[in-house]
């Protein structure tokens, strides 16, 4: 680690370092003085498990100089996750605002901000390759094309660390969903039914041997329902199937082929109208932010502008639609001379829709002359409250990605048991990005149940919203070429690595912005034609003091890159090749930590300091602006597990002290975020537990200006119980948001609106294993 950087970081970290040392001291005392009768030596964090994410060589957590968490597929039951991204709420250091429905979640790490949406600084992967090259494409976040089902084996989450050099555009971390490959013979069928709300879901999977050297897995799901909100009846419909086959060759060599087909429709949960009183959020009677969806309002078909100046009709109830077909190949071969060749390839064709109902103004009394516009009561007078609903109607015509990661590795023996492992790789990708936006406005009655489209005097339903700002389309392609080199040293108790990556990015295509949502001038496209490069690096070391205690430290310098965030609403000269500087979002991180385990417990503690410089555009602000931001954050991540007889605990706590350039905390950044999952294993047949996720209060933007609204602290409790009816049949009951907590995740600065997690939902599942 460069000494100058260490000197700069040290003042920020001193108070947290003292806290961490105190914690380690307590844990070390517990290690030398185990509790009487403690016989369980299990390591709930599985520190000896070898991780493959964010690592250039096979190392256990205990010997790695990165902060990494693992959630096995069985652990998803304990957190009763409602979506793939919802699983992340159980990971320390990760802030997952999974309140938008099945996808479109906002994900941040270590105080690095959620600036406008998505996961700008984190890469979502499936089996080691990205789902999308960019994590913050507006209305097309990576989790749109991800589902957790029976094919899900485990989740590995790297925070900071080597992610800067082992993935393009992921300085904050890597979230890798790893699928089953048939290593264990058998399968399962699981039927899930919503209790008190409409959902029916079937998950299925089976894997095993086709031949002595050939194994396979195939699985997926199908479901229908309303997503837990009555106003979204029938909007949940679709499923997924995926599979793979592995051919085992001599020694450790193998070749694997995989496929995935996704076709799924789910409701989009947007902010609900609220009122702000002295910076606090107040619910409007009859509009529960936990239940409101507005999909049953008797909508007409939405008439929108196409990219050829034609018109198209679409159903507002389509919500979040995701279609994807993917093919992958992976190989690991002995290349001779001590070299190993590894290659991962993926190709995907992704498309879909994002249609959501967004409050465009504050709730107010309908003016005289207002009538009901649709349904059996059309034409009748309406005298209640109303608001302007802006329909975000966006089409993802093509978000397909082709990616390939090729690497050669070799070990060099230095003697005395020491060795250097060298890895040289080349990552390439081509990301297609064809988008079409239309925002139309409608007058809507302010009712949670039975909302209706209204005819308001002087207002035209279906007219372009927000003054016609946002009928835009883009046809583009982003190409990445990134050679990288990592050197790993293993010398007794010490293991260290240094890595270097050179990203070369090229963007091409066109984008158009309409004249007030009426028409495009197709003769004058805005050109996308630029390229640039950047070098990232990371170095870290881990020292294992004993088999049960190790310490590590790391410094990294990385970046996340922009796609559509620097086209619409910016000066066209920024992306047409006339600008000498392309905006890059830069992140520098220093981290140090300790891993410890003892009789029945394990602990992972990490101090961190991160600095972020970024360019951002937020389409939910009024007016829409592009601006440069600077953030600094310091914090402490704690992840621990313990077992006491029939009770097992898994928990995490993240303290983050983050500030913008003006000295205030970034929006929606709480000081403390915590998770706790106690589980009771009453017998081999009966298990019960709760998953607790909470946060202290934070600030968000409001009509009075930036950071003028308080998002209250909340604690969401999920619970589950499972009983083995037979050795092969298990009955489970799970509740999300058991106590129906109002947990706000965001507000909006131009109007009274806020988004919250869905209220209590309970479901029963019957699983049969064979």
GUSEMI-476646 format. One record per residue (C-alpha): x, y, z; residue in one letter. Coordinates in steps of 0.001 Angstrom, whole numbers, padded with zeros to 6 digits, always signed. Example, Ala and Ser with C-alpha at 12.3 -4.5 7.8 and 13.67 -1.06 7.14 Angstrom:
+012300-004500+007800A +013670-001060+007140S 
END
This chain:
+000000+000000+000000X +001539+003406-000912X +002598+005162+002252X +001146+008543+001215X -002307+007005+000808X -001991+005229+004118X -001154+008511+005856X -004184+010212+004328X -006555+007372+005283X -005334+006853+008839X -007114+009799+010567X -010449+008673+009194X -010010+005148+010452X -008594+005667+013960X -011925+005690+015898X -013194+002652+014031X -009878+000888+014434X -010146+001238+018202X -013634-000239+018092X -012494-003120+015915X -009511-003889+018165X -011789-003943+021194X -014127-006329+019407X -011241-008584+018415X -009987-008561+021984X -013345-009722+023301X -013559-012417+020648X -010032-013599+021341X -010847-013895+025038X -013893-015962+024147X -011669-018164+022020X -009302-018949+024858X -012097-019330+027387X -014913-021280+025716X -018235-021458+027484X -018808-024447+029690X -020464-027266+027868X -019825-025756+024411X -019332-028743+022177X -020320-027346+018795X -017262-026172+016867X -019145-025323+013686X -017997-022318+011639X -021173-020621+010452X -019265-018260+008123X -017446-021225+006523X -014077-019491+006573X -012357-022583+005146X -014620-022620+002104X -012839-021900-001170X -014347-018910-002981X -014272-018326-006713X -015686-014791-006932X -013269-011870-007057X -010337-014258-006785X -007681-015101-009343X -006572-018241-007497X -008327-020815-005331X -008158-019621-001725X -010275-020038+001357X -011915-017074+003024X -009454-017409+005875X -006490-016896+003528X -008052-014260+001253X -007428-010540+001595X -010986-009591+000611X -014260-009163+002466X -016605-011840+001137X -019924-013301+002251X -021600-016522+001151X -025264-017489+001263X -026095-021092+000450X -029364-021849-001319X -030758-023218+001953X -030058-019850+003584X -032553-018124+001331X -035306-019820+003342X -034023-018180+006506X -034188-014687+005027X -037504-015464+003246X -036305-013496+000230X -039032-012314-002138X -036644-011781-005076X -033063-012416-006160X -031969-008980-004967X -033906-009265-001708X -031395-011945-000686X -028753-009214-000501X -030439-007579+002471X -028813-010308+004583X -025280-009325+003485X -023291-006870+005675X -022017-003787+003866X -024698-004051+001181X -027617-001627+001085X -030310-003249-001059X -033449-001177-001624X -035459-004085-003025X -038810-002294-002749X -039600-001942-006459X -040951-005443-006974X -039252-008485-008481X -036446-006329-009934X -035376-002697-010479X -033684-002632-007069X -031176-000040-005931X -028008-001576-004497X -025082+000215-002863X -022048-000776-000823X -019933+000871+001875X -021380+004356+001557X -020691+004489-002170X -023948+006130-003192X -027154+004996-004835X -027120+008117-006978X -030143+007589-009200X -030966+003902-009314X -029623+000448-009997X -026177-000739-008974X -023632+001543-010607X -020598+000360-008637X -021447-003333-008291X -021449-006045-010934X -024211-008640-010901X -022881-011938-012223X -024201-015373-013003X -021481-018001-012777X -018689-015444-012982X -019789-013312-015940X -021889-010117-015882X -025613-010087-016584X -025210-006555-017972X -022017-004587-018457X -023508-001540-016725X -025369-001689-013426X -027321+001570-013610X -028996+001607-017027X -032194+003575-016481X -035195+001213-016305X -032975-001783-017140X -031059-002872-014037X -029210-006238-014079X -031658-007905-011672X -034367-007458-014324X -033021-010636-015951X -032175-012563-012763X -034356-014940-010732X -033491-017138-007752X -035039-020590-008180X -034273-024273-007687X -031159-023938-009867X -029550-021496-007440X -026695-023114-005489X -025094-020238-003601X -024396-016519-003617X -020917-015055-003202X -020612-011324-002506X -017257-009539-002631X -017187-006020-001222X -014399-003816-002543X -011173-005745-002632X -009967-007279-005859X -013215-006514-007725X -011493-003468-009244X -009131-005649-011290X -011179-008816-011776X -014295-007169-013241X -014909-004170-015471X -016799-001330-013850X -017214-002954-010420X -015060-001069-007885X -017675-001494-005169X -017911-005263-005412X -019208-008337-007201X -022478-010187-006569X -022187-013650-008108X -025157-016032-008304X -023757-019534-008830X -025921-022284-010272X -025975-026007-009502X -024089-028317-011848X -025352-031759-010889X -022575-032668-008477X -025205-034121-006161X -027657-036651-007575X -031304-035775-007030X -033964-033169-007455X -036928-031399-005923X -040414-030071-006589X -041788-027230-004504X -045286-025773-004614X -045785-022381-002937X -049158-020756-002279X -049853-017264-000981X -052072-017096+002091X -054286-014031+002035X -052876-012836-001266X -052707-014243-004770X -049594-016194-005646X -049035-019721-006860X -045516-020819-007713X -043855-024083-008728X -040075-024543-008442X -038393-027606-009887X -034893-028950-010407X -032984-032166-011000X -029344-033059-011526X -026971-035963-011573X -024953-038218-013858X -025720-038935-017484X -022528-041010-017743X -019511-041704-015509X -017810-038498-016743X -020887-036423-017601X -023236-034638-015226X -026131-032213-015711X -028647-029980-013998X -031965-028547-015163X -034448-026462-013200X -036578-023362-012994X -039928-022025-011857X -043344-020804-012965X -045740-018557-011021X -048849-016390-011229X -050204-013810-008786X -050263-010164-007727X -046928-009713-005939X -048621-009063-002603X -050590-005964-003599X -054290-006237-004356X -054193-003482-006941X -051846-005622-009049X -054195-008586-009571X -053008-010832-012366X -049872-008844-013190X -047520-011618-012003X -047182-014280-014678X -044164-016133-016040X -041155-018244-015278X -037700-019504-016152X -035887-022676-017177X -032139-023162-017137X -029705-026004-017296X -026154-027124-017921X -024117-030179-018815X -020521-030787-017697X -018024-033090-019423X -015251-034119-017044X -011903-034731-018736X -008552-035884-017385X -007557-034584-013961X -009223-031253-013171X -010081-030518-016801X -013699-029986-017798X -015959-028391-020396X -019428-027056-019515X -022311-025750-021605X -025314-023908-020163X -028547-022239-021246X -031306-020078-019758X -034727-018967-020967X -036668-016325-019007X -040114-014939-019792X -041620-013205-016779X -044112-010430-015993X -044316-008804-012549X -045820-005584-011189X -043717-002427-010858X -044022-000913-007378X -043421+002823-007654X -043612+005541-004971X -047056+006203-003457X -048476+009711-002865X -047780+010947+000678X -047643+014292+002450X -044574+015937+003927X -045024+017805+007208X -041945+019532+008667X -039664+017085+006887X -041576+013997+008022X -043583+011590+005893X -047299+011231+006596X -049531+008673+004910X -052618+009941+003131X -055764+008141+004396X -056789+005510+001887X -053293+005273+000310X -051187+002693+002131X -047601+002751+000725X -047312-000960+001615X -050284-001988-000538X -050952+000588-003240X -050246-000359-006862X -052850+001458-009056X -052873-001303-011667X -056632-001836-011369X -057579+001715-012326X -059337+000827-015597X -056467+002118-017692X -056861+002742-021419X -054105+001468-023695X -051144+003846-023538X -050530+005548-026906X -046831+006273-027329X -044388+007600-029912X -042231+004997-031713X -038686+005496-032936X -039979+005830-036499X -042456+008621-035585X -045352+006167-035605X -047671+005386-032708X -047934+002222-030600X -050438+000961-028030X -049391-000878-024870X -051029-002182-021708X -050046-000280-018593X -050594-003466-016574X -047595-005105-018270X -045401-003745-015451X -041930-005284-015385X -041603-007606-018359X -038356-009519-018828X -037445-011802-021685X -034050-013381-021998X -032289-016202-023788X -028732-017030-022838X -026061-019539-023799X -022788-020125-021996X -019635-022200-022220X -016845-022736-019722X -013641-024751-019872X -010612-025423-017748X -007729-027278-019407X -004131-028224-018743X -002271-026221-021414X +001064-027934-020845X +004269-026578-019375X +002575-025973-016047X +000057-023551-017564X -003693-023783-017130X -006139-022349-019635X -009538-021168-018393X -012254-019534-020420X -015812-018384-019688X -018155-017271-022460X -021734-016039-022373X -024173-014686-024925X -027557-013282-024039X -030467-011646-025817X -032300-009484-023273X -035427-007420-023819X -038399-006240-021794X -040597-003398-020563X -040650-001131-017549X -044116+000383-017093X -044751+002063-013757X -047230+004573-012338X -045316+007524-010864X -046956+010394-008919X -046374+013527-011017X -047796+016026-008532X -049311+016230-005052X -052718+014875-004113X -055401+017608-004192X -059167+017970-004445X -060496+017352-007934X -061734+020601-009530X -065356+021171-010425X -066402+019403-013584X -064200+016330-013025X -065773+013092-014227X -064851+009410-014273X -063201+008582-017604X -063389+004783-017859X -065405+001810-016696X -069135+001358-016029X -069358+004731-014243X -067768+006681-017101X -069212+010183-017354X -070351+010402-013741X -069170+013320-011603X -066162+012772-009284X -065675+014921-006179X -062833+013222-004284X -059063+013707-004322X -056952+013217-007430X -053330+013376-008593X -051446+013301-011881X -050074+009841-012608X -047111+009864-014986X -046730+006480-016648X -043086+005567-017161X -043528+003490-020312X -040110+002309-021426X -039141-000452-023779X -035837-002302-023605X -035610-003357-027235X -032192-004974-026853X -029904-005203-023833X -028044-008267-025050X -024515-008933-023855X -021719-011071-025251X -018859-011515-022774X -015716-013625-022641X -013069-013977-019939X -009904-015837-021038X -006998-016407-018702X -003758-018343-018416X -002275-019165-015032X +000842-020838-013733X +002407-021523-010353X +006104-020830-009788X +007721-022651-006864X +010158-020465-004920X +011332-023076-002431X +010725-023536+001283X +007041-024038+000532X +006662-020592-001036X +005151-019979-004454X +003963-017286-006832X +000853-017787-008916X +000639-015604-012023X -002625-015011-013859X -002838-013159-017173X -006275-012586-018616X -008219-010833-021332X -011834-009812-020824X -013928-008684-023786X -017591-007751-024057X -020110-006174-026393X -023167-004637-024726X -026104-003712-026936X -028371-000987-025594X -031493-000065-027556X -034021+001843-025435X -037279+003695-026074X -038824+005997-023460X -042284+007552-023272X -043779+009322-020231X -047515+010047-020599X -049708+011587-017911X -053205+010709-016669X -055460+012104-013978X -056141+009433-011352X -058367+009245-008301X -056341+009050-005082X -057703+005707-003958X -055799+002578-003003X -058652+000241-003902X -060561+000924-007097X -058611+003954-008345X -060102+005376-011559X -058841+007380-014507X -060497+010835-014467X -061391+013520-016965X -060176+016778-015404X -061128+020055-017137X -058178+021456-019082X -056077+018277-018734X -055573+015758-021543X -055158+012128-020517X -052351+010456-022439X -050502+013717-023147X -046692+013709-022699X -045755+014043-019023X -043318+016466-017409X -043657+018895-020322X -042689+016327-022951X -039156+015901-021621X -038834+012195-021919X -039841+010691-025244X -036363+009535-026205X -034693+006551-027825X -031170+005234-028154X -029597+002591-030406X -026081+001933-029214X -023257-000505-028642X -020540-000519-025974X -017380-002565-026496X -014923-003364-023719X -011426-004827-024008X -009600-005352-020734X -006289-007185-020300X -005342-007831-016687X -002511-009356-014660X -002550-010648-011088X +000392-011987-009076X -000359-014038-005958X +002282-014828-003344X +001915-017637-000802X +004715-017610+001742X +003896-019592+004849X +001286-017756+006878X +001303-014811+004474X -000618-014569+001245X -000741-011462-000875X -001618-010275-004328X -001219-007333-006644X -003338-006792-009726X -003514-004436-012684X -006312-003980-015234X -006496-001771-018322X -010048-001133-019523X -010484+000130-023053X -014042+001218-023815X -015636+002213-027112X -019198+003465-027601X -021045+003892-030891X -024587+004558-032053X -027204+007311-032033X -029767+008792-029714X -032754+011050-030302X -034775+013377-028109X -038245+014310-029309X -039825+017705-029695X -042036+017795-026571X -042954+014134-027079X -044584+014837-030446X -042015+013731-033057X -038327+013048-033665X -036204+014776-036271X -034812+011563-037694X -032565+013491-040083X -030458+014827-037224X -029355+012045-034873X -027202+012747-031860X -024051+010757-032484X -022497+008390-029923X -018872+007924-030946X -016150+007936-028337X -013522+005742-026752X -011329+006018-023709X -009198+003918-021405X -008428+003676-017734X -006098+001637-015544X -007259+000130-012245X -005165-001616-009618X -005456-003388-006294X -002998-004819-003786X -003633-006666-000575X -002213-009087+001939X -003488-011596+004484X -001554-012988+007442X -002843-016082+009224X -001785-015790+012857X -003222-019223+013609X -005576-021658+011959X -008456-019725+013537X -007268-016115+013254X -006073-013984+010355X -005785-010302+009506X -005781-008582+006130X -005462-005188+004462X -006033-003873+000937X -005938-000757-001197X -007735-000507-004531X -008324+002088-007216X -011136+001375-009678X -013909+002925-011708X -017440+002462-012989X -018341+003603-016476X -021406+005308-017958X -023795+004310-020719X -027170+006059-021156X -026538+008211-018074X -024362+010546-020186X -026454+010627-023365X -029993+011901-022677X -030211+015401-021118X -026523+016184-021688X -024647+018317-024196X -024406+016164-027369X -020743+017122-027685X -020047+015070-024556X -020439+011742-026397X -019976+012532-030097X -016190+012461-030087X -015686+016203-029661X -015013+016009-025934X -011505+015214-024785X -012795+013955-021426X -015385+011221-020911X -016953+011234-017433X -015761+008305-015306X -016962+007418-011808X -013832+006827-009715X -013623+004896-006455X -010620+004499-004169X -010818+002191-001154X -008693+001284+001825X -009782-001628+003991X -008399-003730+006822X -009968-006605+008676X -009819-009653+010882X -011295-013162+010605X -011707-015193+013749X -013424-018392+014796X -013680-020441+017933X -015893-022941+019675X -019225-022532+017964X -018713-019013+016573X -016988-017127+013772X -016461-013415+013106X -015469-011281+010129X -014769-007575+010805X -013656-005035+008202X -012793-001352+008481X -013135+000634+005275X -012555+004060+003808X -013904+004886+000338X -013753+008016-001789X -016023+008408-004830X -016086+010994-007629X -018942+010624-010088X -021131+012117-012811X -024837+011448-012463X -028215+012093-014090X -031445+011532-012146X -034602+011386-014299X -036926+011577-011277X -035831+015111-010352X -037420+018338-011552X -035711+019693-013565X -033626+016770-014807X -029969+017659-014310X -026518+016171-014780X -024042+016990-012054X -020712+016022-010586X -020671+014670-007021X -017972+013784-004526X -018421+011426-001567X -016247+010133+001252X -017201+007297+003599X -015671+005468+006550X -017133+002495+008263X -017046-000869+009917X -018610-004127+008682X -019267-006921+011128X -020441-010383+010118X -020747-013146+012665X -022267-016492+013497X -022688-018488+016652X -024326-021706+017781X -025619-022496+021255X -027222-025902+021468X -030370-025794+019329X -029944-022066+018589X -027848-020752+015720X -027293-017069+014978X -026143-015327+011820X -025902-011570+011814X -024264-008456+010510X -023854-004801+011372X -022537-002012+009153X -021628+001424+010471X -021139+004025+007739X -020079+007643+008208X -020497+009066+004696X -020360+012683+003564X -020831+014649+000374X -018618+017566-000593X -020910+019887+001428X -020370+017842+004589X -023828+016258+004673X -024551+012542+004396X -025561+011267+000935X -029252+010746+000422X -030726+007563+001911X -027467+006646+003688X -028144+005520+007262X -025468+005370+009931X -026317+001787+010868X -027724-001112+008859X -028127-004464+010583X -029233-008053+009977X -029885-010864+012432X -031159-014370+011711X -031690-016574+014780X -032720-020134+013949X -034032-022821+016296X -033304-026411+015295X -035741-028185+017589X -035135-031568+015976X -034203-033134+012674X -037807-032526+011621X -038632-029054+012996X -036807-025766+012327X -037996-022202+012915X -036430-018781+012769X -036697-015108+012010X -034778-012803+009701X -034463-009259+011037X -033329-006433+008755X -033156-002858+009972X -031697+000588+009501X -031446+003816+011425X -032958+006975+009976X -031583+008713+006887X -032289+011804+004805X -033640+012105+001277X -034588+014949-001047X -037938+016719-000879X -039823+019680-002356X -037996+022028+000032X -034598+020955-001304X -031913+018277-000972X -031912+016174+002203X -035011+017809+003690X -037035+014623+004235X -036388+012115+007015X -036768+008443+006155X -037569+006920+009560X -035623+004056+011069X -037273+000693+010582X -036974-002944+011539X -038524-005508+009207X -039027-008977+010671X -039418-012018+008435X -040153-015450+009895X -040275-019057+008834X -040981-022528+010178X -040427-025834+008397X -041411-029360+009332X -040237-032575+007680X -043381-034624+007178X -041266-037495+005850X -037561-037796+004990X -038455-036450+001520X -041412-034109+002091X -041133-030780+003939X -043870-028296+004760X -042830-024645+005302X -044570-021460+006326X -042885-018098+005696X -043894-014502+006419X -042348-011394+004924X -042685-008192+006952X -044410-010108+009715X -045380-007030+011732X -046487-005018+008669X -043822-002357+009196X -043934+000800+007058X -040329+000789+005846X -039620+003738+003565X -036685+003376+001172X -036921+006639-000799X -038777+009919-001276X -038981+012172-004326X -037858+015774-004358X -040408+017340-006702X -043656+016043-005163X -045149+014267-002182X -044323+010629-002923X -042378+007877-001172X -041684+004182-001733X -041935+001501+000943X -041597-002254+001237X -044703-004331+000654X -046712-005119+003780X -047082-008515+005410X -047345-011502+003081X -047532-015115+004229X -046965-018161+002056X -046939-021921+002525X -044688-024322+000629X -044613-028075+000194X -041278-029423-001018X -040640-032973-002189X -037066-034138-002697X -036142-037171-004720X 
END
